[in-house]
Amino acid sequence: MKSKFQPDKNGYFGQFGGAFIPELLYPNVKELEDNYIQIIESEEFQKEYKSLLKDYVGRPTPLYFAKRLSEKYGAHIYLKREDLNHTGAHKVNNTVGQILIAKKLGKTKIIAETGAGQHGVATATVCALMGLDCTVFMGEIDIERQAPNVARMKMLGAKVVAATSGSKTLKDATNEAIRYWIQNPETFYLIGSVVGPHPHPDMVARLQAIISEEMKWQLKEKTGKENPDTIIACVGGGSNAAGAFYHYMDDEDVELIAVEAAGLGVNSGESAATSQLGEVGIIHGSKTILMQDEYGQIVEPYSISAGLDYPGVGPLHAFLYESKRAKFMNATDKEALAAAYELTKIEGIIPALETAHALAVLPKMKLKKDQVLVVNLSGRGDKDLSTYIKHLEK
């Protein structure tokens, strides 16, 4: 039975989604739309995809019972360890799948956008693996604050292009990637999140669904039940949350919590809490919820976390929010830093700043002692060490 959380034939999740694209990109997007499901569901794709996830990426990732964290908060807290993937985050689940699709469509030049750099690294990695040309667009500010990932991309053979307009972060990197794509429509745009024109949000969600697919049998092994009570994941564009929620969206008994970046505070003017501050509009090829002023111009977002510093949210998440299927919460920079230091000190795991936002809502929740929660630990904190060290010294 088709899920109501899958897009309709026009690429809409409820009122959100669609493909708002220049005419020059129509053949590319149409080619992908006509072929992506058939490719993903083919035996040949599944065999190669699952083989690479197992032997190259290192899946399945563990579902770890965080004993000391559980004792502190009085519930059963499990961490889905996406940080243990090759390249250090969930992003590689998507890039491995998309690079196989790109090859099937005969594409040899790949472009991507990146904020925190994890998607850029994951894209550069699979391009190196497959011998394909790779160009990554990244905001000038993100290039400075994510220097280790920039070095990795260059070492992997990717060309890194700085976006110097606007806030010089993820939104602007995406703008530059789309401009390049329009001028070079023969390239394959390997989008990193559940954003962009249809079919990209659905394609990325399907590729990240491996996260919740594993969670089901791992929970069954550990708790005797496939379903947790609650799943928590951070949301910028929202690919790690889409993957963690995917196989549970139609099961109303499972509480879904999406955590956005509140920056210096939701109403501080320095925030990326899209669901709280946004309105319906169009960004990067799809209709969704985004932060905009009275004239419809995009309001610059802010977060200490480069991967959550985005003024919109993927159309699937906009629908989860509007339909109240997911509960949207937020965490400030200060709360995320505190959560990161806490996990490091009591579990010996340094999370990415993005992931720290998901952990930061635990103190805000009324948890029960028999409640089973899964927090999607979307990435590791190596890339954020300079930020952590800077704040530790204060």
DABELJO-V764132 format. One line per field, one symbol per residue. phi: phi as a letter, one per 20 degrees, with the letter a starting at -180 (. if undefined). psi: psi as a letter, one per 20 degrees, with the letter a starting at -180 (. if undefined). Layout:
phi: ???
psi: ???
//
This chain:
phi: .fffedfffendemedpmcdcfgfeggfffgfgfcffgffeffffgffffffffedenefffdefeffffffembedddeeffefgnnafgfgffffffffgffemecddcbdbdfnffffffffffffemdfccdebfgffffecggffffgfffneeddeedelelcggfffgfffgffffcfffdeefececnfgdggffffffefgffffgffffgfecncfdeebccbfcdfofffgffegedfeeffefdcddeeemepgdencbcegfedecfadblnbebdbfbefenefefebbfeffdececbgfffgffffemfdedcbbegffffffffffffdcmceefffggffffegfedeedfefddddfefaeegfdgffgfgefff
psi: ppqijqqaijkpnciqcannqqhhiggggggggiigggghiqhgghggghghhghghkqqqqoponghgghgikropqpomiiiqpijrihhgghgghhhgghhjjqippqrqqfiighgghghghhggikqppppppqhghhgilghhgggghhijqppppojrcikbgghggghghgggghmiiroonpialraqpjgggggghhiihghghhghghgghiiqhprhpppqqpegkhhggghhgjihiniioppopproicjqgkiimrkmghhirrpappljqpapqpqaijjqppprpqhohijmpiaqqhghgghghijhqpprrqrgghggghghghghiikporqhghhhghiigiiqnqqhjpoqpponhrrjgijhhgggghhi.
//
